[in-house]
């Protein structure tokens, strides 16, 4: 058996995939989700954990349970505008794990039929990991781009308060070896990761966060309570964050509360055959991957990795090894 990916400690517990799934389903049903919706949410949380994104795994159940956004009530996701190649979905104030999942499914169906699709989702929040949806799109043989804008969390250069969301963007491409995804946030740290730091009472990395007064802080609670974090990569990350916030408007983000700084989820999906009818695009992507991985390496470097390669490898290993969860998080989930 391969070496353990995650260390055990007195403060952690190792769960099988089945145990983690049952834990998640039970907790989500107890806080009011139907079996179908609980399974949609759990499917992503387990996959996130298997891929090594600890903050995006089971700890997110606590965020879902305690967030005030879901308190006004939820209604079924519905299409409010549609053409053969596009659709706009009202998320019904459902958590994004549910509404954006439906958006991805619709984008796949439309792109399969028409060759391309643009699907937006508004009136929703917290969609989780972009690559989860994009990988689903790629497994259908399509190329996908997915963005998610949110409420203000990121502080522009020179500002003393947040004005942009953490605003991730993901690209996905089919290859002969499976999906290749590039999933990046435009913030220096994701909101879910800050929540995990808060629950575990761990300090944030130095130099990335500010409190509500615009003063530097390493306390997650201070950054979450009216403060914010810097974009990654200085002005380049800031520029990407702005672009994604604007694309969120195209997904209907301002329709929910009349605010231009809010949650919006957009899919752009295309069938490669629409552009290259005589070529095997997945084979071309595989060749590109091979060329990059065979590039001459510096001394001491064992391998050049492709984006998403680590997560894909670790997913299979954790299915065997199990998912490590902090006992404190486990106790809070059970306490729900």
N, C-alpha and C positions, 0 to 999 in steps of 0.2 A: 504493500500500500504506500502511496506517495506520502511525503512529509505533510503534517497538518498545516493547512493554510492559516488557521486561526488558533492562537494559543488558548488553552484553558487556564482558569484561575479560580480561586475561591469565590470571586465576585461574578462568575459567569456560569451559564448552563449550556450544554450542547443538546440541541433538539434534532430529531430526524425531520425530514421534509414533511412526513405525514403528521408528526406531532406539532410542528410549526403551523401547518395548514389548519389543523383542528383548533389550535389556539386562536388563530386569526378569525376563522369562521365563527367560533363561539362568541368572541368579543364583539365582532361587528353585528351579529344578530342581536346581542344583548342591548346594543345602543340603537337598535331600530332599523337595521338594514335587512331587506329580504334575502332569502337564500341566494337568489340569482345575482343580486347586486353584491352581496358579501363575497361570492365566488369570483366576480370580476375584479374586485379590489384585491382580494387575497392572491389571485393569480399573479398580479404585478408585484405585490409586496414580497412574495416568496422568491420570484425571479430576481428581484433587486438584491435580496439577501444572498442568493446563490452566486450572483455576479460580484459580490464583495462590496456592495454599497450599503454599509451598515445603517446609516442614517435614513436610507430610503426603504428599509425593510420594515420589520414588525414595530419599531418605535413610532412609525407614522400613524399607527392605530390611535395612539394617545393624542396626536395632533388633531386627527379627525374627530375624536370624541369630545375634545375640549374646545374646539373652535366655535366661535359665536356665529360664523357665517351660515352654518347649517341649521341654526335654531329656528329661523322663521318658517321652516317647512320645505319639503321637497315635492315636486311634481314630475311626471315623466318627461324625459327628453323628447323634443318635438322639432320637426322641420318647419321653419317660418318663411323660408325663401328657397326656391330650387329651380335649376335649369338642368339640361342633360349633363353638363360638365361641372356643376357647382351646387353648393347647398350651404345654408346658414342654419345652425341648430341652436335653439334655446335650450340651455343645459338644465333648466328647471330648478336652479339653485342646488343641484346635486354636486357632490364632490367630483372633481375632474377625473378621478380614476374611472368613474362610470360614464359621464357625458363624453369625455374625450375618446374613450374606448368606442362608443357608438359612432363618433365622428370618424375615427380611423376605419371602422368597418364600412361606413358609407363611402369614404374616399376610395377604398379598394374596389368596391363594387362599381362605382362610376368610372374609375380609370380602366378597369377590366373591359367595360362596355364601350366607352368612348375614347379610350387611349390616354386621357388625362383628366384630372379633377382638382378642384379647389374647394375645400370644405372648412368652414369656420364654426367655432363653438363659443358662445358667450353665456352669461348668467351662470357661471360655474367658478370653481377655484380648486387649487391643489391637484394637479394632474399627475404628479409623480415624475417618473423618469421618462424623458422624451424617447430614448432609444427603445424602450419597451414597445411603443406603438410603431415606431419606424421599422423595427425588426419584423413585426407582423406584416407591414406593407411589403418589405423586401422579400419575405418568404412567399409572397404572392407573385413574385417575379417582377416587381415594380421598383422604380426609383422614387424615393420620398424625401421631402424636406418638411420639417415640423418645427414650429416656433411656439413659445408660450410666454406671453407678457403677463405681468402681475401688478399688484399695487406697489407703491414706493417702498423700496428696501435698499436701493443702491444710491450712494452719494456721488453726484457728478464732481469732476475735478474742480476744486475751488469753492464748492458749496459746503454749507454747514448742516444740511438736512437732506434726507433721501428724496429722490424725484423719479427714479426708475425702478422697475422690478428686477429680480435676479435674472429673468429673461434668457432662458436657455434656447439653443438652436441645435437641431440634429439633422444630419444628412445620412441617407442610407442607400447602399448599392448592392445588387445581387452579384455573387461570384460563384464559381463552381464549388468552392469550399464552404459556402454559406454566406449569410449576411455580413456586410462590412458597414459599420455605423461610426459616425463621428459625432459625438454628443458633448457639447460644452455649454457651461453657464457663462454668462457675461459678468457675473459677480465673482468677487474673490473667494466667497464661500456661499454655499447654498443655504437657504432658510432652514431646511430640514436638518442640516448639519449643525446649525446654530442651536436648534431646539435640542438636539442630542447633547451638545455641550452643556446646555442649561440643565437638563435632567440629571446629567452625570456630574454636574458642578465642576466642569473642567474649563480652564481659561481658553479663550480664543487665541489664535496665532497673533503675534504682535504686529501692530501697524496696519490692520485692515478694517477695524471697526471704530464707530463713534457712538456716543450716547446722544440723548435728545438735545443736549446743549452744544453739540458739535465738538465735544472733547474726545480725544482718543480713549478707548477702553478695551479691556480684554474680558469683560464680563458679558456673557451672552445675554443675560436678562436686560442689561442696560442697552445693548445694541438692538434688542427686539422691542423694547418699550420706547418707541418713538425715535430710536437711533437708526443707524444704518451701517453699511459696509461699502468699501471701495469697489469699483469695477476691476476686473482683472486686466492686466496689460496696459494700464494707464489710459491714454486717450483713444487707443485702438479698441479696447474693451468698452469704453464709454460710447464710442461711435456705433459699435454693434448693438449695445443695449438700447440706444435710441432707435436704431432701425427696427429692432424687434418690437419695441413699444409701439412704433408706428404701424407695423404689420398687424399687431394685435387689434388696432382700430379697424383694419380690414376684416378681421374676424368678428367684429361686432362688440368689442370690449366696452365702448361708450354707451351701448344700448341698455346695459344693465342698470346703471345708476346715474347716467349722464356725465360720467367722469372719463377723461381721456387717459388717466393713469389707473388702469384696472386690468382684470384678468381677461385675456383673449387667447384662443388656441386655433392655430391655422395649419392646415395640411395642404401641401402642393405635391401631387403625385402624378407620375407619368409612366406609361408603358414604354420601355426602351425601343420597341419595334416601331413606335410612332416616328422616331428620329432615324433609326438604323434598321430598316426592314430586312436587309439582307445579311445582317451581322448578328453574332451571338455576343451580346453585351456582357453577359456574365463571364464569358471566356476572356474578353478583353480586360475586365476588372481583375480577374485571376492573374493574367499576365502582368498587369501593372503591379499587383501585390508581389508577385515573384521577382520582378525587376528591383523593386525597392528593398525587399528582404535580402537579395543577393548583392546589394551594394557593398563595396569594400568597407570593412569595419575598422574602427580605431583599436589599438592594442587594449586587451582586457575586456572588450565588449563581445559577449557571447552571441547576441542576436539583435537584429533590428526588428522591432515589433510594429505591427500595423494597428491603428486605432480599433478598439473593441476586441482585440485578440486576447488580451489578459482576461477580460470578463468572460469571454466565451470558454476559455480553458478552465477557469476557476469554477464556472457553473457546473461542469461535469464532475469536478473533484468534490465540490461541496454536496452534491447529491449523495455521494458515498460517505463523506466525512460528517455531514450534518451542519447545522447553522448554530453559531455561537451567539448567545444573547445575554446581556447583563441581567443579573438576578433582580436588580432594582427595577428595570424595565419590565421584566416578566411579572413581578409582583403588582406593578401598576396596571398592567393589562388584565391580569386575573381579577384585580379589585374592581374593574369596570362592571 
